[in-house]
Amino acid sequence: MSNLKAYFKCARDSDIESIIKIMRDGYYKCWDKKFFKSLIKNRNSIIYILENSEGVLGFVAANHSGTECDIIMLMVDIKKRRSGFGSMLIQNILLLFKDRGITNVYLEVAQNNIAAIRLYEKYGFKRIHIRKSYYKFGDTMIDAGLYAMVNI
């Protein structure tokens, strides 16, 4: 198990390369540097990282409006998964949302991503809808589950 001492902080431009590496290594597509820079600058976006002495361990990105927020990506470095860092990201981002007066949180997840679904459900997210054949991985279509946490 990795050292669980980690810090949750607002991402800066200097973190973008590490975020892109995590995404490139652990996801089927990767957003570009321009996209992450726009998230950092947009006052309706939130992008936070989890880091320790080894570097960036994971990140969470979200868009918010009023009391509602959509988590658009939560990812842990593929080499650091199953070490509690996903839980740390969720716990910290939910506290941040509460501090900012956000009460309703939504996210989508591929229905074959069982580890992510278990993590979200562990923290109180409930599936409210299925979007059929929403994601395309190669030639395979995967349903997306829409999850919500209301009145956090």
VOTIMI-866784 format. One record per residue (C-alpha): x, y, z. Coordinates in steps of 0.001 Angstrom, whole numbers, padded with zeros to 6 digits. Example, Ala and Ser with C-alpha at 12.3 -4.5 7.8 and 13.67 -1.06 7.14 Angstrom:
2
<<012300, -004500, 007800>>
<<013670, -001060, 007140>>
//
This chain:
152
<<000000, 000000, 000000>>
<<001263, 003481, -000848>>
<<001972, 006126, 001742>>
<<-001487, 007557, 002470>>
<<-000109, 010941, 003488>>
<<-001287, 013187, 000682>>
<<-002420, 016750, 000181>>
<<-005538, 017964, -001607>>
<<-005041, 021297, -003342>>
<<-006218, 023447, -006198>>
<<-004471, 022541, -009453>>
<<-002129, 025054, -011060>>
<<-000811, 025332, -014598>>
<<002374, 023597, -013412>>
<<000307, 020480, -012515>>
<<-001204, 020037, -015983>>
<<001518, 017775, -017404>>
<<001154, 015388, -014440>>
<<-002636, 015390, -014819>>
<<-002355, 014643, -018542>>
<<000052, 011762, -017841>>
<<-002409, 010236, -015339>>
<<-005226, 010560, -017851>>
<<-003180, 009244, -020789>>
<<-001985, 006201, -018809>>
<<-005343, 005320, -017292>>
<<-008138, 006319, -019630>>
<<-009144, 005607, -023211>>
<<-008873, 009263, -024238>>
<<-007081, 012310, -022936>>
<<-008040, 015940, -022780>>
<<-005413, 018395, -023971>>
<<-003405, 021051, -022139>>
<<-005660, 023835, -023421>>
<<-008720, 022136, -021899>>
<<-007085, 021831, -018458>>
<<-005864, 025446, -018600>>
<<-009438, 026536, -019310>>
<<-010692, 024554, -016283>>
<<-008130, 026212, -014030>>
<<-009109, 029696, -015249>>
<<-012903, 029208, -015352>>
<<-014601, 030424, -012169>>
<<-017380, 027840, -012665>>
<<-014888, 024960, -012798>>
<<-013061, 023183, -010032>>
<<-009923, 021135, -010557>>
<<-008045, 019776, -007585>>
<<-005142, 017373, -007277>>
<<-004039, 014919, -004643>>
<<-000287, 014809, -004244>>
<<002446, 013546, -001974>>
<<006241, 013522, -002074>>
<<006092, 011230, -005135>>
<<004060, 013760, -007135>>
<<000464, 014019, -008321>>
<<-001521, 010904, -007361>>
<<-004854, 011848, -008868>>
<<-007228, 014640, -009714>>
<<-010876, 015607, -009760>>
<<-012498, 018109, -012121>>
<<-015999, 019532, -011886>>
<<-018250, 022262, -013244>>
<<-020718, 024047, -011011>>
<<-023592, 026471, -011266>>
<<-025323, 027741, -008167>>
<<-025924, 024830, -005815>>
<<-025387, 022118, -008459>>
<<-022179, 020511, -009630>>
<<-021144, 017895, -012195>>
<<-018005, 015870, -011536>>
<<-016611, 015529, -015042>>
<<-013551, 013431, -014169>>
<<-012038, 011761, -011141>>
<<-008927, 009725, -011755>>
<<-006107, 008168, -009755>>
<<-002721, 007309, -011256>>
<<-003018, 003748, -012591>>
<<000000, 002667, -010497>>
<<-001558, 004057, -007297>>
<<-005066, 002642, -007580>>
<<-006610, 000526, -004822>>
<<-004581, 002431, -002221>>
<<-007307, 004693, -000813>>
<<-006548, 007721, -002961>>
<<-009899, 007628, -004778>>
<<-011629, 007781, -001393>>
<<-009428, 010701, -000382>>
<<-010373, 012566, -003566>>
<<-014109, 011967, -003034>>
<<-014024, 012879, 000663>>
<<-012113, 016094, 000037>>
<<-014119, 017239, -002974>>
<<-017403, 016658, -001124>>
<<-016125, 018797, 001776>>
<<-015105, 021504, -000690>>
<<-018549, 021377, -002317>>
<<-020249, 021759, 001077>>
<<-018017, 024731, 001919>>
<<-019040, 026372, -001369>>
<<-022755, 025797, -000770>>
<<-023094, 023089, -003406>>
<<-025869, 020704, -002402>>
<<-026484, 018519, -005472>>
<<-023682, 016605, -007194>>
<<-023936, 014548, -010389>>
<<-021572, 012328, -012337>>
<<-021523, 009756, -015135>>
<<-019628, 006507, -015089>>
<<-019269, 003648, -017544>>
<<-021307, 000750, -016216>>
<<-018378, -001637, -016669>>
<<-016236, 000461, -014294>>
<<-017223, -001522, -011213>>
<<-014472, -000118, -008965>>
<<-015591, 003465, -009635>>
<<-019265, 002592, -009135>>
<<-018485, 000963, -005775>>
<<-016486, 004030, -004727>>
<<-019266, 006458, -005632>>
<<-021953, 004323, -003986>>
<<-019812, 003991, -000858>>
<<-019994, 007769, -000463>>
<<-023740, 007985, -001049>>
<<-024182, 008471, -004786>>
<<-027322, 006824, -006171>>
<<-027864, 005774, -009765>>
<<-030736, 007802, -011197>>
<<-030579, 006930, -014880>>
<<-028837, 004748, -017487>>
<<-027754, 006209, -020815>>
<<-027711, 003304, -023244>>
<<-024649, 002884, -025465>>
<<-023215, 006194, -024269>>
<<-019487, 005426, -024380>>
<<-017611, 003855, -027269>>
<<-014485, 001836, -026463>>
<<-013120, 000610, -029777>>
<<-016061, -001174, -031375>>
<<-017876, -001744, -028081>>
<<-020688, 000464, -026816>>
<<-020978, 000817, -023032>>
<<-023897, 002176, -021032>>
<<-023313, 005146, -018745>>
<<-024860, 005386, -015330>>
<<-025904, 008841, -014190>>
<<-025401, 009153, -010444>>
<<-026532, 011840, -008033>>
<<-025982, 012902, -004471>>
<<-028681, 015317, -003367>>
<<-028594, 017503, -000259>>
<<-025004, 016740, 000670>>
//
